[in-house]
Amino acid sequence: MSAHEQFADDLALYALGTLGESERAALEAHLAQCAACRRELQELRGDIGLLGLTTIGATPPPHARARLLSALAKEPRVRMVSKQSRRWWLLAPVSAAMALAVVSILLWSQNNALRQDLAQQSEQSSQNQAEVERAREVLALLSAPDTVRVTLITKNAKPQPQGKAIYRQRTGSLVFLASNFAPLPPKKSYELWLLPTSGAAPIPAGVFKPDARGSATVLMPPLPKDLEAKAFAITVEPETGSATPTMPILLAGGA
Amino acid sequence: MWDTFCSREPWPSSAGSEPRGMGLASTQPQPSLSDAEIIARIYSGDESAMAQLYDLYSHVVYAVALRVLSDSSAAEDILQDVFVQLWRNPQAFNASRGSLAAWLAVIARNRAIDQLRKKRPAAEAVDLDTVVSANLDLQNTAERKQTIEKVRGVLASMPAEQRAALEMAFFEGLTHAEIAGKTGQPLGTVKTRIRSGLLAVRKAFAI
């Protein structure tokens, strides 16, 4: 029995949130390593969503809408501050003075708390600085023109074009390393594409031209966060890139 | 295609009483917006978008909660909770990964099950990770009705034991062990029935 078969039934229960503790731990360990089972989990959640829609029929009581909107109006929300502050200035100066007094008291109490936090944040800042420095070094290594990139292959085998995509779904971060790519005609570039698992249209993930050695790097192209990738592919496009891939696909690899 | 699933008109109601325009915001016809556009407006703090969202999907959330809890007052609390949470954290919904209606149905079901079991509400991270996707491309109310009827048809055509197992897992949040204990069926059989039931729903929409 393969690992997928072993976990097939458990996946459905996991999607429903009814899998037992011990089985859940084993399945989550498998899911962390198995893209196929993660995709199946997503499909199962889609199936469950459809199941939920079958209940449609009952309608909420009429007062529920007013109750909700009333509750929302009381919700604190940072992005609503500017709208409210405009109203403040239209009110009488007494109100403004009272508001200033309240703000002053709040600021005084926050000041004390901030002092206590300052020492902790200073230590955290040092750690962050070290991490940023290390990240800079990694980026410099990947993008510097004098970085030597060596692709190891079987002895005496003919070098083949290779691409390695390193992708983090949660943050939409992508690094792509190309090697042994053929030179391009004038006004042409290679373009990397992310193929979403959802079946949506391929998403442009960077345009690049190989150097004299056939190497290139794409660093952190703008991609949406939390987008599950089914595969990555390379096509040849006009120099500035395209919105949709032009066939044929030269290289492709499943995530 | 996902964001067209339920994005244009309110869900059909067998009761025929749309709770629209109850005296607060959005009594005027709203322009048609996709799920993603409504969420974007909510994110910018637009309360009228929230009212529009409520008009579109409150039926979905309330009906699922009512089915799970069999208590209209408790179902209304779930309805409030789900929409307030969405107002606080609209980025929890990712339009690229599914329809808002189906996503809300799952969130409502999960919260209602938590309530049923008297557990603390599930950690928000669990809700954020809830993903709903399927290959649906529905353009109008008639097609949406057709979809719902199709799923209901799949359930109706299942062997009674399988339908019962699936419904106990979904609407009662029972584990397979609890279902096995309740029905006298072997554990493995219950597990397989639940999974194959979900696959039957999927198969009905396979191209």
Chai-1 contact restraints between the chains, C-beta under 6 A:
chainA,res_idxA,chainB,res_idxB,connection_type,confidence,min_distance_angstrom,max_distance_angstrom,comment,restraint_id
A,D9,B,K191,contact,1.0,0.0,6.0,A-B,restraint_1
A,D9,B,T192,contact,1.0,0.0,6.0,A-B,restraint_2
A,D9,B,R195,contact,1.0,0.0,6.0,A-B,restraint_3
A,A12,B,I194,contact,1.0,0.0,6.0,A-B,restraint_4
A,A12,B,R195,contact,1.0,0.0,6.0,A-B,restraint_5
A,A12,B,L198,contact,1.0,0.0,6.0,A-B,restraint_6
A,L13,B,H176,contact,1.0,0.0,6.0,A-B,restraint_7
A,L16,B,A169,contact,1.0,0.0,6.0,A-B,restraint_8
A,T18,B,A169,contact,1.0,0.0,6.0,A-B,restraint_9
A,T18,B,T175,contact,1.0,0.0,6.0,A-B,restraint_10
A,Q42,B,V131,contact,1.0,0.0,6.0,A-B,restraint_11
A,Q42,B,S133,contact,1.0,0.0,6.0,A-B,restraint_12
A,L44,B,L198,contact,1.0,0.0,6.0,A-B,restraint_13
A,R45,B,V131,contact,1.0,0.0,6.0,A-B,restraint_14
A,R45,B,V132,contact,1.0,0.0,6.0,A-B,restraint_15
A,G46,B,V132,contact,1.0,0.0,6.0,A-B,restraint_16
A,G46,B,S133,contact,1.0,0.0,6.0,A-B,restraint_17
A,G46,B,A134,contact,1.0,0.0,6.0,A-B,restraint_18
A,D47,B,L198,contact,1.0,0.0,6.0,A-B,restraint_19
A,D47,B,V201,contact,1.0,0.0,6.0,A-B,restraint_20
A,D47,B,R202,contact,1.0,0.0,6.0,A-B,restraint_21
A,I48,B,V106,contact,1.0,0.0,6.0,A-B,restraint_22
A,G49,B,A102,contact,1.0,0.0,6.0,A-B,restraint_23
A,G49,B,A105,contact,1.0,0.0,6.0,A-B,restraint_24
A,G49,B,V106,contact,1.0,0.0,6.0,A-B,restraint_25
A,G49,B,V132,contact,1.0,0.0,6.0,A-B,restraint_26
A,L50,B,V151,contact,1.0,0.0,6.0,A-B,restraint_27
A,L50,B,V201,contact,1.0,0.0,6.0,A-B,restraint_28
A,L51,B,F170,contact,1.0,0.0,6.0,A-B,restraint_29
A,G52,B,V64,contact,1.0,0.0,6.0,A-B,restraint_30
A,G52,B,A105,contact,1.0,0.0,6.0,A-B,restraint_31
A,G52,B,V106,contact,1.0,0.0,6.0,A-B,restraint_32
A,G52,B,R109,contact,1.0,0.0,6.0,A-B,restraint_33
A,L53,B,A105,contact,1.0,0.0,6.0,A-B,restraint_34
A,L53,B,I148,contact,1.0,0.0,6.0,A-B,restraint_35
A,T54,B,V151,contact,1.0,0.0,6.0,A-B,restraint_36
A,T54,B,R152,contact,1.0,0.0,6.0,A-B,restraint_37
A,T55,B,A63,contact,1.0,0.0,6.0,A-B,restraint_38
A,T55,B,V64,contact,1.0,0.0,6.0,A-B,restraint_39
A,T55,B,R67,contact,1.0,0.0,6.0,A-B,restraint_40
A,I56,B,W11,contact,1.0,0.0,6.0,A-B,restraint_41
A,I56,B,H59,contact,1.0,0.0,6.0,A-B,restraint_42
A,I56,B,A63,contact,1.0,0.0,6.0,A-B,restraint_43
A,G57,B,S14,contact,1.0,0.0,6.0,A-B,restraint_44
A,G57,B,A63,contact,1.0,0.0,6.0,A-B,restraint_45
A,A58,B,A63,contact,1.0,0.0,6.0,A-B,restraint_46
A,A58,B,L66,contact,1.0,0.0,6.0,A-B,restraint_47
A,T59,B,S13,contact,1.0,0.0,6.0,A-B,restraint_48
A,T59,B,A15,contact,1.0,0.0,6.0,A-B,restraint_49
A,T59,B,S17,contact,1.0,0.0,6.0,A-B,restraint_50
A,T59,B,P19,contact,1.0,0.0,6.0,A-B,restraint_51
A,T59,B,H59,contact,1.0,0.0,6.0,A-B,restraint_52
A,P60,B,P19,contact,1.0,0.0,6.0,A-B,restraint_53
A,P60,B,S58,contact,1.0,0.0,6.0,A-B,restraint_54
A,P60,B,Y62,contact,1.0,0.0,6.0,A-B,restraint_55
A,P60,B,L79,contact,1.0,0.0,6.0,A-B,restraint_56
A,P62,B,P19,contact,1.0,0.0,6.0,A-B,restraint_57
A,P62,B,M22,contact,1.0,0.0,6.0,A-B,restraint_58
A,A64,B,E76,contact,1.0,0.0,6.0,A-B,restraint_59
A,A64,B,L79,contact,1.0,0.0,6.0,A-B,restraint_60
A,R65,B,P19,contact,1.0,0.0,6.0,A-B,restraint_61
A,R65,B,M22,contact,1.0,0.0,6.0,A-B,restraint_62
A,R65,B,Y54,contact,1.0,0.0,6.0,A-B,restraint_63
A,A66,B,M22,contact,1.0,0.0,6.0,A-B,restraint_64
A,A66,B,L24,contact,1.0,0.0,6.0,A-B,restraint_65
A,L68,B,Q80,contact,1.0,0.0,6.0,A-B,restraint_66
A,L68,B,F83,contact,1.0,0.0,6.0,A-B,restraint_67
A,L69,B,L24,contact,1.0,0.0,6.0,A-B,restraint_68
A,A71,B,V84,contact,1.0,0.0,6.0,A-B,restraint_69
A,L72,B,E47,contact,1.0,0.0,6.0,A-B,restraint_70
A,L72,B,M50,contact,1.0,0.0,6.0,A-B,restraint_71
A,L72,B,W87,contact,1.0,0.0,6.0,A-B,restraint_72
A,R77,B,G45,contact,1.0,0.0,6.0,A-B,restraint_73
A,R79,B,G45,contact,1.0,0.0,6.0,A-B,restraint_74
A,M80,B,G45,contact,1.0,0.0,6.0,A-B,restraint_75
A,S198,B,S133,contact,1.0,0.0,6.0,A-B,restraint_76
A,D226,B,N94,contact,1.0,0.0,6.0,A-B,restraint_77
A,L227,B,S96,contact,1.0,0.0,6.0,A-B,restraint_78
